[in-house]
Amino acid sequence: QVQLVESGGGLVQPGGSLRLSCAASGIILRAMGWYRQAPGKQRELVATITRSGTTNYADSVKGRFIISRDNAKNVVNLQMNSLKPEDTAVYYCNAGSSNLWTAGGYWGQGTQVTVSS
């Protein structure tokens, strides 16, 4: 029923910034978030957020990434600052979890983020 569409990925130099957006086709009452998967590695949690604004971040991105949510537009964003080559991955939008540490049942198709000189 719910479709998630990501946008904003691309190529950026180390130390640069990107802003990812995810638009949901329907109203999301539960948590939304971002996960990423680098080549040869398993998918991992990046940041999650409840409808009321409570957040959870992976230790590797704390202080650099900011997740936000616009409930009126059914959109979740990820502002990524001070990007590192280690951040290179496909980033996936997620929705539907009842908590902030496990993924919900809805996934976007992913958007590539490449951090390289």
C-alpha distance (Angstrom), angle and dihedral (degrees) to the residues before:
residue distance angle dihedral
Q1 . . .
V2 3.82 . .
Q3 3.79 119.7 .
L4 3.81 123.5 -166.1
V5 3.80 123.0 -159.3
E6 3.81 121.8 -169.5
S7 3.78 127.3 -156.8
G8 3.79 139.4 169.5
G9 3.78 103.3 63.4
G10 3.77 123.0 135.1
L11 3.79 147.6 115.2
V12 3.79 119.3 -46.1
Q13 3.81 135.6 167.5
P14 3.81 121.4 -112.5
G15 3.79 109.3 -82.0
G16 3.78 92.4 27.5
S17 3.78 131.5 114.9
L18 3.79 139.3 -121.2
R19 3.78 132.8 -178.2
L20 3.79 119.2 -145.8
S21 3.79 123.0 -162.5
C22 3.78 131.9 -166.0
A23 3.79 122.8 -165.4
A24 3.80 120.5 -161.2
S25 3.78 122.1 -150.3
G26 3.79 92.1 -141.5
I27 3.78 141.3 27.0
I28 3.81 112.0 -70.1
L29 3.80 112.1 -152.3
R30 3.79 96.3 173.6
A31 3.80 133.5 56.3
M32 3.80 124.9 -51.0
G33 3.76 129.0 -165.3
W34 3.76 153.4 146.1
Y35 3.79 129.6 -95.3
R36 3.78 128.6 180.0
Q37 3.78 138.6 -157.4
A38 3.79 124.1 -160.2
P39 3.82 122.5 -162.0
G40 3.79 110.7 -75.8
K41 3.80 93.6 7.0
Q42 3.78 136.0 97.6
R43 3.77 123.0 -104.3
E44 3.80 112.6 -89.5
L45 3.78 137.8 -168.4
V46 3.80 115.5 -101.5
A47 3.80 104.8 173.0
T48 3.80 138.2 -24.1
I49 3.79 134.9 -168.7
T50 3.80 137.9 -168.3
R51 3.78 124.4 -135.2
S52 3.81 89.3 -102.2
G53 3.81 93.1 51.9
T54 3.80 106.1 -99.4
T55 3.81 109.1 147.2
N56 3.77 140.6 -158.5
Y57 3.82 124.9 -165.9
A58 3.75 135.9 -171.6
D59 3.80 110.9 -112.7
S60 3.79 90.1 -119.5
V61 3.82 92.8 63.5
K62 3.81 102.9 34.3
G63 3.78 111.3 126.7
R64 3.81 92.1 16.3
F65 3.81 106.1 59.6
I66 3.80 128.1 51.9
I67 3.79 123.5 -164.4
S68 3.80 120.1 -158.4
R69 3.77 137.7 172.3
D70 3.79 137.2 -149.2
N71 3.79 106.5 -159.5
A72 3.80 93.9 -174.6
K73 3.81 90.6 58.6
N74 3.82 96.9 33.5
V75 3.80 89.5 -124.8
V76 3.79 132.4 138.9
N77 3.81 121.4 -165.8
L78 3.78 135.6 -164.1
Q79 3.79 117.6 -156.9
M80 3.80 107.3 -161.3
N81 3.80 117.7 -164.0
S82 3.80 133.8 175.0
L83 3.78 90.0 21.6
K84 3.78 119.8 -158.9
P85 3.82 131.2 -160.0
E86 3.82 86.7 -110.6
D87 3.82 88.2 66.0
T88 3.81 90.4 67.0
A89 3.80 107.4 120.9
V90 3.76 145.7 106.3
Y91 3.79 107.0 -79.9
Y92 3.80 118.5 -146.5
C93 3.77 128.7 -163.0
N94 3.80 115.8 -136.1
A95 3.80 134.9 -169.3
G96 3.77 141.6 174.6
S97 3.80 105.8 52.8
S98 3.80 120.1 139.9
N99 3.81 90.0 -146.4
L100 3.82 140.2 31.4
W101 3.79 100.2 -112.7
T102 3.80 104.3 56.2
A103 3.79 130.9 51.9
G104 3.77 125.2 -104.6
G105 3.77 125.1 -132.4
Y106 3.80 99.5 -96.2
W107 3.81 124.0 81.7
G108 3.77 136.2 179.3
Q109 3.80 123.0 -138.4
G110 3.79 93.7 -105.5
T111 3.78 136.6 -115.9
Q112 3.81 125.7 -125.6
V113 3.80 119.6 -119.1
T114 3.80 116.0 -171.6
V115 3.81 121.7 -176.2
S116 3.79 110.8 -167.4
S117 3.80 141.9 131.3
